[in-house]
Amino acid sequence: MNVIDLDDVWRIYAEGAEPVYALQGVNLTIKPGEYAAIVGTSGSGKSTLMNIIGCLDRPSKGTYLLNGIDIKNRSDDELATIRNKTVGFVFQQFNLLGSMSALKNVMLPLVYAGIPGKERKMRAELALKEVGLENRMHHRPNELSGGQQQRVAIARAIVNRPSILLADEPTGALDSTTAGEIMDLFGRLVVEGMTVIIVTHDPETAGRSNRIIKVRDGKILEDIVMGKVS
């Protein structure tokens, strides 16, 4: 079964006198364990596509199945539950709480999921170890480098073991060396079986994936499958 299955998906915003066609008849399938990059310029529709995939928005027309679940007519509460269990999010700005340690930041999704305290701590420690920050668990964000902060954000995104990791310009605020380290980490997660989807305008970042989906004017212009991540 596909992780993601979009069939003739449109997203139309009724703003002002003329509607805005952010997505126009998008067809896309992504299998478990793929490492895909959605690329396009500002206004191309790539962020709208990410929002649909991540259940932050709904299609205006068409069908979206996430792990076989039809998303379109779900309530906001149902979407939130599906999103929290299935999708981890990583953003350009790390969105960490400055008053909390790395460990407590990573534990937050588990609090919302109702996981007991002892298990929360254990799972958060394992996630931080997975991203190589076992020696920085009790540091606050302002005591960490940009790359370390992004690793904390990734640990927070994977602590619930989602089937999909969605990353929106995850290396945009990082220098090239640190960006490469973050991309290596994504590659390892894919090898371990996670589906990773990156939204980026940067060809070098996109080139680290094994599939490049080019979006323009709300349509998929090109879909290029390359070699496997190793």
ZAVEX-170736 format. One record per atom (N, C-alpha, C): residue in one letter; x, y, z. Coordinates in pm, whole numbers. Example, Ala and Ser with C-alpha at 12.3 -4.5 7.8 and 13.67 -1.06 7.14 Angstrom:
2
+-----+--------+--------+--------+
| res |     xx |     yy |     zz |
+-----+--------+--------+--------+
|   A |   1319 |   -569 |    780 |
|   A |   1230 |   -450 |    780 |
|   A |   1320 |   -330 |    780 |
|   S |   1285 |   -225 |    708 |
|   S |   1367 |   -106 |    714 |
|   S |   1290 |      3 |    787 |
+-----+--------+--------+--------+
***
This chain:
230
+-----+--------+--------+--------+
| res |     xx |     yy |     zz |
+-----+--------+--------+--------+
|   M |     84 |   -120 |      0 |
|   M |      0 |      0 |      0 |
|   M |     88 |    125 |      0 |
|   N |     48 |    225 |    -77 |
|   N |    120 |    352 |    -79 |
|   N |    101 |    426 |     53 |
|   V |    204 |    501 |     93 |
|   V |    190 |    589 |    209 |
|   V |    105 |    710 |    171 |
|   I |    129 |    762 |     52 |
|   I |     60 |    881 |      3 |
|   I |      3 |    852 |   -135 |
|   D |   -123 |    888 |   -153 |
|   D |   -189 |    865 |   -281 |
|   D |   -282 |    982 |   -310 |
|   L |   -238 |   1073 |   -397 |
|   L |   -318 |   1188 |   -437 |
|   L |   -371 |   1164 |   -578 |
|   D |   -502 |   1180 |   -593 |
|   D |   -568 |   1157 |   -722 |
|   D |   -645 |   1281 |   -762 |
|   D |   -594 |   1352 |   -866 |
|   D |   -660 |   1471 |   -920 |
|   D |   -692 |   1572 |   -810 |
|   V |   -590 |   1605 |   -731 |
|   V |   -608 |   1696 |   -617 |
|   V |   -593 |   1842 |   -661 |
|   W |   -695 |   1921 |   -623 |
|   W |   -696 |   2065 |   -647 |
|   W |   -704 |   2135 |   -512 |
|   R |   -639 |   2253 |   -506 |
|   R |   -660 |   2342 |   -390 |
|   R |   -685 |   2481 |   -444 |
|   I |   -806 |   2528 |   -419 |
|   I |   -851 |   2655 |   -474 |
|   I |   -886 |   2747 |   -357 |
|   Y |   -823 |   2864 |   -355 |
|   Y |   -852 |   2963 |   -252 |
|   Y |   -939 |   3073 |   -312 |
|   A |  -1053 |   3098 |   -250 |
|   A |  -1145 |   3203 |   -298 |
|   A |  -1109 |   3334 |   -230 |
|   E |  -1004 |   3396 |   -280 |
|   E |   -957 |   3523 |   -223 |
|   E |   -974 |   3635 |   -326 |
|   G |  -1043 |   3741 |   -284 |
|   G |  -1064 |   3854 |   -374 |
|   G |  -1160 |   3820 |   -486 |
|   A |  -1147 |   3892 |   -595 |
|   A |  -1241 |   3875 |   -707 |
|   A |  -1214 |   3747 |   -784 |
|   E |  -1089 |   3705 |   -789 |
|   E |  -1051 |   3588 |   -868 |
|   E |  -1002 |   3475 |   -777 |
|   P |  -1045 |   3351 |   -799 |
|   P |   -993 |   3238 |   -721 |
|   P |   -846 |   3213 |   -752 |
|   V |   -774 |   3162 |   -652 |
|   V |   -633 |   3127 |   -669 |
|   V |   -623 |   2975 |   -676 |
|   Y |   -568 |   2925 |   -787 |
|   Y |   -555 |   2781 |   -807 |
|   Y |   -414 |   2739 |   -761 |
|   A |   -403 |   2707 |   -632 |
|   A |   -272 |   2674 |   -576 |
|   A |   -225 |   2537 |   -620 |
|   L |   -317 |   2440 |   -632 |
|   L |   -287 |   2308 |   -689 |
|   L |   -390 |   2279 |   -796 |
|   Q |   -343 |   2219 |   -906 |
|   Q |   -432 |   2195 |  -1020 |
|   Q |   -417 |   2051 |  -1070 |
|   G |   -503 |   1964 |  -1020 |
|   G |   -507 |   1827 |  -1071 |
|   G |   -382 |   1747 |  -1043 |
|   V |   -331 |   1752 |   -921 |
|   V |   -207 |   1682 |   -886 |
|   V |   -233 |   1533 |   -864 |
|   N |   -153 |   1450 |   -930 |
|   N |   -154 |   1305 |   -909 |
|   N |    -16 |   1265 |   -857 |
|   L |    -13 |   1199 |   -741 |
|   L |    116 |   1165 |   -681 |
|   L |    100 |   1045 |   -589 |
|   T |    190 |    949 |   -603 |
|   T |    195 |    837 |   -509 |
|   T |    337 |    828 |   -454 |
|   I |    347 |    799 |   -325 |
|   I |    476 |    779 |   -259 |
|   I |    467 |    651 |   -178 |
|   K |    565 |    566 |   -199 |
|   K |    568 |    435 |   -133 |
|   K |    643 |    444 |      1 |
|   P |    619 |    349 |     90 |
|   P |    692 |    346 |    217 |
|   P |    844 |    343 |    194 |
|   G |    917 |    423 |    272 |
|   G |   1062 |    422 |    264 |
|   G |   1122 |    506 |    153 |
|   E |   1041 |    582 |     81 |
|   E |   1097 |    670 |    -22 |
|   E |   1157 |    795 |     42 |
|   Y |   1250 |    855 |    -32 |
|   Y |   1315 |    979 |     10 |
|   Y |   1294 |   1078 |   -105 |
|   A |   1195 |   1164 |    -93 |
|   A |   1153 |   1250 |   -203 |
|   A |   1173 |   1397 |   -169 |
|   A |   1204 |   1476 |   -271 |
|   A |   1216 |   1620 |   -256 |
|   A |   1114 |   1687 |   -347 |
|   I |   1033 |   1774 |   -290 |
|   I |    939 |   1856 |   -367 |
|   I |   1005 |   1991 |   -388 |
|   V |   1029 |   2027 |   -513 |
|   V |   1103 |   2150 |   -542 |
|   V |   1020 |   2243 |   -629 |
|   G |   1049 |   2370 |   -615 |
|   G |    979 |   2471 |   -694 |
|   G |   1010 |   2608 |   -639 |
|   T |    985 |   2710 |   -719 |
|   T |   1008 |   2848 |   -676 |
|   T |    894 |   2893 |   -585 |
|   S |    910 |   3010 |   -526 |
|   S |    804 |   3067 |   -442 |
|   S |    677 |   3084 |   -525 |
|   G |    565 |   3038 |   -471 |
|   G |    438 |   3048 |   -543 |
|   G |    410 |   2932 |   -637 |
|   S |    498 |   2833 |   -639 |
|   S |    480 |   2720 |   -732 |
|   S |    370 |   2624 |   -687 |
|   G |    341 |   2624 |   -557 |
|   G |    243 |   2530 |   -503 |
|   G |    305 |   2424 |   -415 |
|   K |    439 |   2427 |   -399 |
|   K |    505 |   2321 |   -323 |
|   K |    465 |   2323 |   -175 |
|   S |    451 |   2443 |   -117 |
|   S |    411 |   2451 |     24 |
|   S |    266 |   2407 |     43 |
|   T |    181 |   2441 |    -52 |
|   T |     41 |   2395 |    -45 |
|   T |     36 |   2243 |    -53 |
|   L |    117 |   2186 |   -140 |
|   L |    122 |   2040 |   -153 |
|   L |    170 |   1978 |    -22 |
|   M |    271 |   2039 |     42 |
|   M |    318 |   1987 |    170 |
|   M |    207 |   1995 |    275 |
|   N |    132 |   2105 |    276 |
|   N |     25 |   2120 |    375 |
|   N |    -85 |   2015 |    356 |
|   I |   -113 |   1982 |    230 |
|   I |   -212 |   1876 |    203 |
|   I |   -158 |   1742 |    252 |
|   I |    -34 |   1711 |    214 |
|   I |     26 |   1583 |    253 |
|   I |     31 |   1570 |    405 |
|   G |     63 |   1680 |    474 |
|   G |     75 |   1678 |    619 |
|   G |    -55 |   1695 |    694 |
|   C |   -167 |   1697 |    623 |
|   C |   -300 |   1711 |    685 |
|   C |   -316 |   1844 |    758 |
|   L |   -242 |   1945 |    713 |
|   L |   -262 |   2080 |    765 |
|   L |   -367 |   2154 |    684 |
|   D |   -405 |   2098 |    571 |
|   D |   -505 |   2154 |    481 |
|   D |   -574 |   2038 |    411 |
|   R |   -688 |   2069 |    348 |
|   R |   -763 |   1967 |    276 |
|   R |   -773 |   2003 |    128 |
|   P |   -784 |   1903 |     41 |
|   P |   -807 |   1933 |   -101 |
|   P |   -943 |   1999 |   -121 |
|   S |   -950 |   2089 |   -218 |
|   S |  -1081 |   2143 |   -259 |
|   S |  -1156 |   2042 |   -345 |
|   K |  -1080 |   1971 |   -427 |
|   K |  -1135 |   1864 |   -511 |
|   K |  -1032 |   1752 |   -519 |
|   G |  -1078 |   1632 |   -551 |
|   G |   -989 |   1519 |   -565 |
|   G |   -983 |   1437 |   -437 |
|   T |   -897 |   1334 |   -439 |
|   T |   -889 |   1239 |   -328 |
|   T |   -746 |   1230 |   -277 |
|   Y |   -734 |   1230 |   -144 |
|   Y |   -604 |   1209 |    -81 |
|   Y |   -618 |   1096 |     21 |
|   L |   -542 |    988 |     -3 |
|   L |   -535 |    877 |     90 |
|   L |   -400 |    878 |    159 |
|   L |   -400 |    881 |    293 |
|   L |   -280 |    875 |    373 |
|   L |   -280 |    742 |    446 |
|   N |   -186 |    656 |    408 |
|   N |   -187 |    518 |    460 |
|   N |   -324 |    452 |    441 |
|   G |   -384 |    481 |    326 |
|   G |   -513 |    420 |    293 |
|   G |   -633 |    490 |    353 |
|   I |   -612 |    595 |    433 |
|   I |   -722 |    668 |    498 |
|   I |   -758 |    789 |    413 |
|   D |   -887 |    801 |    377 |
|   D |   -935 |    916 |    300 |
|   D |   -940 |   1038 |    391 |
|   I |   -868 |   1142 |    354 |
|   I |   -851 |   1260 |    440 |
|   I |   -959 |   1365 |    422 |
|   K |  -1015 |   1375 |    302 |
|   K |  -1091 |   1494 |    263 |
|   K |  -1203 |   1532 |    359 |
|   N |  -1284 |   1435 |    403 |
|   N |  -1402 |   1469 |    482 |
|   N |  -1384 |   1445 |    632 |
|   R |  -1261 |   1436 |    677 |
|   R |  -1235 |   1418 |    819 |
|   R |  -1254 |   1549 |    894 |
|   S |  -1298 |   1539 |   1019 |
|   S |  -1312 |   1658 |   1103 |
|   S |  -1174 |   1710 |   1143 |
|   D |  -1170 |   1833 |   1196 |
|   D |  -1042 |   1889 |   1241 |
|   D |   -979 |   1801 |   1349 |
|   D |  -1060 |   1752 |   1442 |
|   D |  -1007 |   1666 |   1548 |
|   D |   -952 |   1535 |   1493 |
|   E |  -1024 |   1478 |   1396 |
|   E |   -977 |   1354 |   1334 |
|   E |   -846 |   1378 |   1259 |
|   L |   -838 |   1491 |   1188 |
|   L |   -714 |   1523 |   1116 |
|   L |   -598 |   1541 |   1212 |
|   A |   -623 |   1607 |   1325 |
|   A |   -517 |   1629 |   1424 |
|   A |   -466 |   1495 |   1477 |
|   T |   -558 |   1402 |   1502 |
|   T |   -518 |   1271 |   1553 |
|   T |   -436 |   1195 |   1450 |
|   I |   -483 |   1196 |   1325 |
|   I |   -410 |   1128 |   1216 |
|   I |   -272 |   1190 |   1199 |
|   R |   -268 |   1323 |   1200 |
|   R |   -141 |   1395 |   1182 |
|   R |    -42 |   1361 |   1294 |
|   N |    -89 |   1363 |   1417 |
|   N |      0 |   1340 |   1530 |
|   N |     56 |   1199 |   1532 |
|   K |    -20 |   1104 |   1481 |
|   K |     25 |    964 |   1482 |
|   K |    109 |    928 |   1360 |
|   T |     91 |   1002 |   1251 |
|   T |    146 |    957 |   1123 |
|   T |    257 |   1044 |   1068 |
|   V |    256 |   1175 |   1099 |
|   V |    347 |   1269 |   1035 |
|   V |    431 |   1343 |   1138 |
|   G |    563 |   1347 |   1114 |
|   G |    652 |   1432 |   1192 |
|   G |    694 |   1551 |   1106 |
|   F |    701 |   1669 |   1166 |
|   F |    732 |   1792 |   1092 |
|   F |    866 |   1850 |   1138 |
|   V |    946 |   1894 |   1039 |
|   V |   1070 |   1967 |   1065 |
|   V |   1066 |   2094 |    980 |
|   F |   1098 |   2210 |   1042 |
|   F |   1088 |   2337 |    970 |
|   F |   1223 |   2407 |    965 |
|   Q |   1230 |   2510 |    880 |
|   Q |   1354 |   2588 |    867 |
|   Q |   1390 |   2654 |   1000 |
|   Q |   1292 |   2718 |   1061 |
|   Q |   1310 |   2772 |   1196 |
|   Q |   1278 |   2660 |   1294 |
|   F |   1363 |   2636 |   1388 |
|   F |   1359 |   2512 |   1464 |
|   F |   1237 |   2500 |   1555 |
|   N |   1178 |   2615 |   1593 |
|   N |   1055 |   2617 |   1673 |
|   N |   1070 |   2541 |   1805 |
|   L |   1186 |   2557 |   1867 |
|   L |   1208 |   2498 |   1999 |
|   L |   1169 |   2598 |   2107 |
|   L |   1125 |   2548 |   2221 |
|   L |   1091 |   2634 |   2334 |
|   L |   1218 |   2665 |   2411 |
|   G |   1254 |   2793 |   2415 |
|   G |   1382 |   2835 |   2472 |
|   G |   1396 |   2809 |   2620 |
|   S |   1285 |   2800 |   2691 |
|   S |   1290 |   2778 |   2836 |
|   S |   1309 |   2632 |   2874 |
|   M |   1302 |   2543 |   2775 |
|   M |   1309 |   2399 |   2801 |
|   M |   1439 |   2339 |   2748 |
|   S |   1485 |   2235 |   2813 |
|   S |   1602 |   2161 |   2766 |
|   S |   1568 |   2086 |   2638 |
|   A |   1672 |   2037 |   2571 |
|   A |   1651 |   1954 |   2451 |
|   A |   1560 |   1837 |   2484 |
|   L |   1586 |   1772 |   2597 |
|   L |   1507 |   1655 |   2636 |
|   L |   1359 |   1691 |   2652 |
|   K |   1331 |   1801 |   2719 |
|   K |   1192 |   1840 |   2742 |
|   K |   1124 |   1883 |   2613 |
|   N |   1200 |   1947 |   2522 |
|   N |   1143 |   1981 |   2392 |
|   N |   1100 |   1856 |   2316 |
|   V |   1184 |   1753 |   2321 |
|   V |   1154 |   1629 |   2249 |
|   V |   1039 |   1554 |   2315 |
|   M |   1023 |   1570 |   2445 |
|   M |    916 |   1500 |   2517 |
|   M |    777 |   1560 |   2489 |
|   L |    772 |   1683 |   2439 |
|   L |    643 |   1752 |   2425 |
|   L |    539 |   1674 |   2344 |
|   P |    572 |   1621 |   2225 |
|   P |    470 |   1546 |   2150 |
|   P |    416 |   1426 |   2227 |
|   L |    499 |   1369 |   2312 |
|   L |    457 |   1253 |   2390 |
|   L |    362 |   1294 |   2503 |
|   V |    381 |   1417 |   2553 |
|   V |    287 |   1471 |   2651 |
|   V |    148 |   1483 |   2588 |
|   Y |    145 |   1541 |   2466 |
|   Y |     17 |   1559 |   2396 |
|   Y |    -46 |   1424 |   2360 |
|   A |     39 |   1323 |   2340 |
|   A |    -12 |   1190 |   2306 |
|   A |    -56 |   1111 |   2428 |
|   G |    -34 |   1168 |   2547 |
|   G |    -77 |   1101 |   2669 |
|   G |     13 |    987 |   2714 |
|   I |    141 |    990 |   2671 |
|   I |    235 |    884 |   2709 |
|   I |    281 |    909 |   2854 |
|   P |    284 |    807 |   2938 |
|   P |    327 |    825 |   3079 |
|   P |    469 |    881 |   3090 |
|   G |    495 |    951 |   3201 |
|   G |    618 |   1026 |   3218 |
|   G |    745 |    946 |   3202 |
|   K |    753 |    829 |   3263 |
|   K |    874 |    748 |   3256 |
|   K |    903 |    704 |   3113 |
|   E |    798 |    663 |   3041 |
|   E |    815 |    622 |   2902 |
|   E |    850 |    741 |   2814 |
|   R |    789 |    858 |   2843 |
|   R |    822 |    980 |   2767 |
|   R |    972 |   1007 |   2772 |
|   K |   1027 |   1004 |   2893 |
|   K |   1170 |   1034 |   2910 |
|   K |   1255 |    932 |   2835 |
|   M |   1221 |    804 |   2846 |
|   M |   1298 |    700 |   2780 |
|   M |   1295 |    718 |   2628 |
|   R |   1177 |    742 |   2574 |
|   R |   1164 |    755 |   2428 |
|   R |   1233 |    881 |   2377 |
|   A |   1226 |    990 |   2454 |
|   A |   1292 |   1114 |   2413 |
|   A |   1443 |   1097 |   2417 |
|   E |   1495 |   1028 |   2517 |
|   E |   1639 |   1002 |   2524 |
|   E |   1685 |    918 |   2405 |
|   L |   1605 |    819 |   2368 |
|   L |   1641 |    735 |   2253 |
|   L |   1642 |    816 |   2123 |
|   A |   1544 |    907 |   2109 |
|   A |   1537 |    990 |   1988 |
|   A |   1657 |   1083 |   1980 |
|   L |   1696 |   1141 |   2092 |
|   L |   1812 |   1230 |   2092 |
|   L |   1941 |   1152 |   2066 |
|   K |   1948 |   1032 |   2116 |
|   K |   2064 |    947 |   2087 |
|   K |   2070 |    915 |   1937 |
|   E |   1953 |    894 |   1878 |
|   E |   1948 |    860 |   1735 |
|   E |   2002 |    973 |   1649 |
|   V |   1986 |   1098 |   1694 |
|   V |   2036 |   1211 |   1616 |
|   V |   2172 |   1259 |   1667 |
|   G |   2234 |   1180 |   1756 |
|   G |   2370 |   1209 |   1800 |
|   G |   2382 |   1317 |   1905 |
|   L |   2278 |   1337 |   1986 |
|   L |   2281 |   1443 |   2088 |
|   L |   2265 |   1390 |   2229 |
|   E |   2311 |   1267 |   2251 |
|   E |   2297 |   1210 |   2385 |
|   E |   2375 |   1288 |   2490 |
|   N |   2476 |   1367 |   2447 |
|   N |   2554 |   1447 |   2542 |
|   N |   2504 |   1591 |   2554 |
|   R |   2392 |   1622 |   2489 |
|   R |   2339 |   1759 |   2493 |
|   R |   2193 |   1762 |   2539 |
|   M |   2148 |   1655 |   2603 |
|   M |   2006 |   1641 |   2636 |
|   M |   1955 |   1752 |   2730 |
|   H |   2043 |   1798 |   2820 |
|   H |   1998 |   1892 |   2921 |
|   H |   2037 |   2037 |   2889 |
|   H |   2083 |   2059 |   2766 |
|   H |   2114 |   2194 |   2721 |
|   H |   1989 |   2260 |   2664 |
|   R |   1977 |   2390 |   2686 |
|   R |   1868 |   2468 |   2627 |
|   R |   1908 |   2510 |   2485 |
|   P |   1808 |   2549 |   2403 |
|   P |   1840 |   2584 |   2264 |
|   P |   1949 |   2689 |   2248 |
|   N |   1952 |   2791 |   2337 |
|   N |   2054 |   2895 |   2321 |
|   N |   2194 |   2848 |   2356 |
|   E |   2205 |   2725 |   2407 |
|   E |   2335 |   2665 |   2437 |
|   E |   2379 |   2567 |   2328 |
|   L |   2300 |   2561 |   2221 |
|   L |   2327 |   2467 |   2112 |
|   L |   2353 |   2543 |   1983 |
|   S |   2432 |   2484 |   1893 |
|   S |   2453 |   2542 |   1760 |
|   S |   2327 |   2525 |   1676 |
|   G |   2324 |   2592 |   1561 |
|   G |   2209 |   2579 |   1472 |
|   G |   2185 |   2435 |   1429 |
|   G |   2294 |   2366 |   1395 |
|   G |   2281 |   2227 |   1354 |
|   G |   2230 |   2139 |   1467 |
|   Q |   2277 |   2164 |   1589 |
|   Q |   2230 |   2087 |   1704 |
|   Q |   2082 |   2115 |   1732 |
|   Q |   2041 |   2241 |   1717 |
|   Q |   1901 |   2274 |   1736 |
|   Q |   1813 |   2202 |   1633 |
|   Q |   1861 |   2195 |   1509 |
|   Q |   1783 |   2124 |   1407 |
|   Q |   1777 |   1974 |   1439 |
|   R |   1883 |   1920 |   1496 |
|   R |   1881 |   1779 |   1536 |
|   R |   1778 |   1756 |   1648 |
|   V |   1769 |   1850 |   1740 |
|   V |   1666 |   1840 |   1844 |
|   V |   1528 |   1842 |   1780 |
|   A |   1510 |   1932 |   1682 |
|   A |   1381 |   1940 |   1612 |
|   A |   1348 |   1809 |   1540 |
|   I |   1450 |   1746 |   1482 |
|   I |   1429 |   1618 |   1414 |
|   I |   1394 |   1509 |   1516 |
|   A |   1465 |   1509 |   1629 |
|   A |   1434 |   1412 |   1735 |
|   A |   1290 |   1428 |   1782 |
|   R |   1247 |   1553 |   1797 |
|   R |   1108 |   1580 |   1837 |
|   R |   1011 |   1528 |   1730 |
|   A |   1048 |   1541 |   1604 |
|   A |    959 |   1499 |   1495 |
|   A |    948 |   1347 |   1485 |
|   I |   1054 |   1275 |   1526 |
|   I |   1052 |   1129 |   1509 |
|   I |   1021 |   1053 |   1638 |
|   V |   1004 |   1125 |   1750 |
|   V |    989 |   1056 |   1879 |
|   V |    862 |    972 |   1885 |
|   N |    759 |   1010 |   1808 |
|   N |    635 |    931 |   1803 |
|   N |    643 |    821 |   1698 |
|   R |    759 |    805 |   1634 |
|   R |    781 |    706 |   1529 |
|   R |    677 |    719 |   1418 |
|   P |    666 |    837 |   1357 |
|   P |    571 |    855 |   1247 |
|   P |    616 |    776 |   1125 |
|   S |    521 |    747 |   1037 |
|   S |    558 |    678 |    914 |
|   S |    615 |    775 |    811 |
|   I |    586 |    905 |    828 |
|   I |    632 |   1007 |    733 |
|   I |    700 |   1120 |    808 |
|   L |    816 |   1164 |    758 |
|   L |    881 |   1285 |    808 |
|   L |    873 |   1390 |    699 |
|   L |    808 |   1503 |    729 |
|   L |    795 |   1614 |    635 |
|   L |    888 |   1726 |    679 |
|   A |    978 |   1767 |    593 |
|   A |   1075 |   1871 |    628 |
|   A |   1063 |   1988 |    531 |
|   D |   1031 |   2106 |    584 |
|   D |   1011 |   2226 |    503 |
|   D |   1136 |   2313 |    511 |
|   E |   1214 |   2318 |    404 |
|   E |   1340 |   2394 |    397 |
|   E |   1426 |   2366 |    521 |
|   P |   1455 |   2239 |    552 |
|   P |   1520 |   2206 |    679 |
|   P |   1663 |   2253 |    692 |
|   T |   1727 |   2289 |    579 |
|   T |   1867 |   2333 |    585 |
|   T |   1881 |   2481 |    553 |
|   G |   1769 |   2551 |    539 |
|   G |   1773 |   2690 |    496 |
|   G |   1846 |   2783 |    590 |
|   A |   1846 |   2752 |    721 |
|   A |   1911 |   2839 |    818 |
|   A |   2049 |   2789 |    859 |
|   L |   2104 |   2693 |    784 |
|   L |   2230 |   2628 |    823 |
|   L |   2339 |   2653 |    720 |
|   D |   2464 |   2650 |    767 |
|   D |   2575 |   2658 |    672 |
|   D |   2586 |   2527 |    596 |
|   S |   2667 |   2527 |    491 |
|   S |   2667 |   2413 |    398 |
|   S |   2716 |   2284 |    464 |
|   T |   2815 |   2294 |    553 |
|   T |   2867 |   2174 |    619 |
|   T |   2761 |   2113 |    711 |
|   T |   2697 |   2199 |    791 |
|   T |   2593 |   2152 |    883 |
|   T |   2474 |   2100 |    805 |
|   A |   2440 |   2168 |    696 |
|   A |   2329 |   2121 |    612 |
|   A |   2355 |   1980 |    561 |
|   G |   2479 |   1955 |    520 |
|   G |   2514 |   1821 |    473 |
|   G |   2498 |   1717 |    582 |
|   E |   2531 |   1752 |    706 |
|   E |   2516 |   1658 |    817 |
|   E |   2368 |   1627 |    843 |
|   I |   2283 |   1728 |    831 |
|   I |   2140 |   1707 |    850 |
|   I |   2085 |   1618 |    739 |
|   M |   2132 |   1640 |    617 |
|   M |   2086 |   1556 |    505 |
|   M |   2135 |   1412 |    522 |
|   D |   2255 |   1395 |    575 |
|   D |   2304 |   1259 |    605 |
|   D |   2213 |   1191 |    706 |
|   L |   2167 |   1268 |    805 |
|   L |   2078 |   1213 |    906 |
|   L |   1946 |   1169 |    844 |
|   F |   1891 |   1251 |    755 |
|   F |   1769 |   1211 |    685 |
|   F |   1791 |   1081 |    608 |
|   G |   1906 |   1071 |    542 |
|   G |   1938 |    951 |    467 |
|   G |   1940 |    827 |    555 |
|   R |   1994 |    841 |    677 |
|   R |   1996 |    728 |    769 |
|   R |   1855 |    688 |    812 |
|   L |   1770 |    787 |    834 |
|   L |   1631 |    758 |    872 |
|   L |   1560 |    681 |    761 |
|   V |   1589 |    716 |    636 |
|   V |   1529 |    645 |    522 |
|   V |   1578 |    501 |    519 |
|   V |   1708 |    482 |    538 |
|   V |   1764 |    346 |    540 |
|   V |   1698 |    263 |    650 |
|   E |   1660 |    328 |    759 |
|   E |   1594 |    259 |    870 |
|   E |   1445 |    234 |    844 |
|   G |   1394 |    287 |    730 |
|   G |   1257 |    255 |    691 |
|   G |   1158 |    369 |    694 |
|   M |   1202 |    489 |    735 |
|   M |   1109 |    601 |    740 |
|   M |   1092 |    663 |    600 |
|   T |    974 |    714 |    572 |
|   T |    949 |    790 |    449 |
|   T |    980 |    936 |    477 |
|   V |   1071 |    995 |    400 |
|   V |   1113 |   1134 |    422 |
|   V |   1079 |   1216 |    298 |
|   I |   1010 |   1327 |    320 |
|   I |    974 |   1419 |    211 |
|   I |   1025 |   1558 |    248 |
|   I |   1109 |   1613 |    163 |
|   I |   1168 |   1744 |    186 |
|   I |   1107 |   1843 |     87 |
|   V |   1070 |   1960 |    136 |
|   V |   1024 |   2068 |     49 |
|   V |   1136 |   2172 |     45 |
|   T |   1184 |   2202 |    -74 |
|   T |   1300 |   2291 |    -84 |
|   T |   1302 |   2363 |   -219 |
|   H |   1372 |   2476 |   -221 |
|   H |   1399 |   2543 |   -348 |
|   H |   1544 |   2522 |   -390 |
|   D |   1622 |   2451 |   -306 |
|   D |   1765 |   2436 |   -326 |
|   D |   1797 |   2307 |   -402 |
|   P |   1850 |   2317 |   -522 |
|   P |   1880 |   2197 |   -602 |
|   P |   1979 |   2102 |   -534 |
|   E |   2076 |   2156 |   -459 |
|   E |   2175 |   2071 |   -393 |
|   E |   2110 |   1987 |   -283 |
|   T |   2020 |   2049 |   -206 |
|   T |   1947 |   1975 |   -103 |
|   T |   1859 |   1868 |   -167 |
|   A |   1788 |   1907 |   -273 |
|   A |   1700 |   1812 |   -342 |
|   A |   1780 |   1694 |   -398 |
|   G |   1902 |   1722 |   -443 |
|   G |   1984 |   1619 |   -505 |
|   G |   2030 |   1510 |   -410 |
|   R |   2013 |   1532 |   -280 |
|   R |   2049 |   1429 |   -182 |
|   R |   1938 |   1325 |   -164 |
|   S |   1820 |   1352 |   -219 |
|   S |   1709 |   1257 |   -212 |
|   S |   1723 |   1154 |   -323 |
|   N |   1627 |   1061 |   -332 |
|   N |   1630 |    967 |   -445 |
|   N |   1513 |    986 |   -539 |
|   R |   1438 |   1098 |   -517 |
|   R |   1329 |   1129 |   -608 |
|   R |   1303 |   1279 |   -602 |
|   I |   1299 |   1345 |   -717 |
|   I |   1276 |   1489 |   -722 |
|   I |   1144 |   1516 |   -794 |
|   I |   1052 |   1581 |   -724 |
|   I |    920 |   1615 |   -778 |
|   I |    917 |   1766 |   -800 |
|   K |    920 |   1808 |   -926 |
|   K |    925 |   1951 |   -959 |
|   K |    783 |   2005 |   -977 |
|   V |    754 |   2113 |   -905 |
|   V |    620 |   2173 |   -907 |
|   V |    629 |   2313 |   -966 |
|   R |    533 |   2343 |  -1054 |
|   R |    523 |   2477 |  -1112 |
|   R |    377 |   2508 |  -1140 |
|   D |    334 |   2627 |  -1101 |
|   D |    196 |   2673 |  -1126 |
|   D |     93 |   2572 |  -1076 |
|   G |    121 |   2511 |   -961 |
|   G |     25 |   2420 |   -901 |
|   G |     16 |   2284 |   -964 |
|   K |    111 |   2252 |  -1053 |
|   K |    110 |   2123 |  -1121 |
|   K |    246 |   2055 |  -1106 |
|   I |    247 |   1923 |  -1113 |
|   I |    374 |   1851 |  -1113 |
|   I |    430 |   1855 |  -1255 |
|   L |    543 |   1923 |  -1266 |
|   L |    606 |   1942 |  -1397 |
|   L |    691 |   1822 |  -1436 |
|   E |    758 |   1764 |  -1335 |
|   E |    852 |   1656 |  -1360 |
|   E |    863 |   1571 |  -1234 |
|   D |    882 |   1441 |  -1252 |
|   D |    896 |   1348 |  -1140 |
|   D |   1010 |   1254 |  -1174 |
|   I |   1126 |   1277 |  -1111 |
|   I |   1249 |   1207 |  -1148 |
|   I |   1289 |   1113 |  -1034 |
|   V |   1297 |    985 |  -1064 |
|   V |   1340 |    886 |   -965 |
|   V |   1486 |    851 |   -991 |
|   M |   1567 |    858 |   -884 |
|   M |   1710 |    833 |   -898 |
|   M |   1745 |    707 |   -818 |
|   G |   1872 |    693 |   -786 |
|   G |   1918 |    572 |   -715 |
|   G |   1873 |    570 |   -570 |
|   K |   1887 |    456 |   -508 |
|   K |   1849 |    440 |   -368 |
|   K |   1950 |    510 |   -278 |
|   V |   1899 |    554 |   -162 |
|   V |   1987 |    611 |    -60 |
|   V |   2065 |    498 |      4 |
|   S |   2193 |    519 |     28 |
|   S |   2275 |    416 |     92 |
|   S |   2354 |    476 |    207 |
+-----+--------+--------+--------+
***
